[in-house]
């Protein structure tokens, strides 16, 4: 999330309206300009009919990091983000360092959100995904219907606490916490579940809401298929004789090496996604898995996406396709970091990005299938969720897992 576009070049007017399309057309390959200009626009979500209150039906709660929908929300978003030791471990001085880092980074990040349209589109996409998934589930799994959509963000509105209280007010009795991080990490899914566990202790001591968890889905067939199709569509924009030589760079959010060395499963699960996608594509192209969005001076998992692109260009490899492999929606890491900081600044027409999943109907079908399979299993979590990281010393993690895994089955 480190911006390279000088803040003085940005107009405050862009906090209200999207940046002119000419900004993107001058910096991105023409083949993707139209799609990028629509990246921050999504259809309004239509709520699923019926409700999950009064002991009837099932709440489907999509969990994600979230993002500020407007520029004025940036500081609060960063404050929550840097206060979360699960995501960005800053040690015993976190409560002091977190606010300091948030204040220092706010102007730069405000400028970045201004450039991509005045805010993150992740809330609109998430609400659409939740709503459409529930509509499909009502047909695919009527025994747990009606399915009511909720979105719970860790660092931005709708905050997990607000969503939790709304569910209580709605009279929800059964709920599925559905992570929108396909690959599990203690820093992402783990942090979101820690928050749900904390709120359950605080606001639901009587256990009104009975939870189960979809905690990962790195190689789900539908997920793999939609990613592969987006890659195939992007490869068609290259000359026919060049397509087989385009290097596919799968880019995922990096992790501090302190988290990796603790035994976090995220790197292995991201690699599993990449392998499944390449198998579906028939291994027709060379590929690499790279990592983006490093924050701070401590060691992070590499190689970094930006450095990889720079080095390949130096070596004469200028046909590169970037593929966001751990994000389900466009947000600042795709629209700014990949599109503007890396692709636009490279000035190489052969460096492009595959479209994000967003509102692709095939992706919605995949989400509904994942939820249907989970509901049919009547399990509370995956078997894998029970296994803590080998070097984990967190009692919070242990208690959270015990909470969500209490009991073997849920009978709907």
Secondary structure, 3 states (H helix, E strand, C coil): CCCCCCHHHCCHHHHCCCCCHHHHHCCCCHHHHHHHHCCCCCCCCCCCCCCCCCCCCEEEEEEECCCCCCHHHHHHHHHHHHHCCCCCCCHHHHHHHHHHHHHHHHHHHHHHHHHCCCCCCHHHHHHHHHHHHHHHHHHHCHHHCCEEEEEEECCCCCEHHHHHHHHHHHCCCEEEEEECCCCCCCCCHHHHHHHHHHHHHHHCCCCCCEEEEECCCCCCHHHHHHHHHHHHHHHCCCCCCCHHHCEEEEEEECCEHHHHCCCCCHHHHHHHHHHHHHHHCCCCCCEEEEEECCCCCCCECCCEHHHHHHHHHHCCCCCEEEEECCCCCCCHHHHHHHHHHHHHHHCCCCEEECCCCCCCHHHHHHHHHHHHHHHHHCCCCCHHHHCCCCCCCCHHHHHHHHHHHCCCCCCC
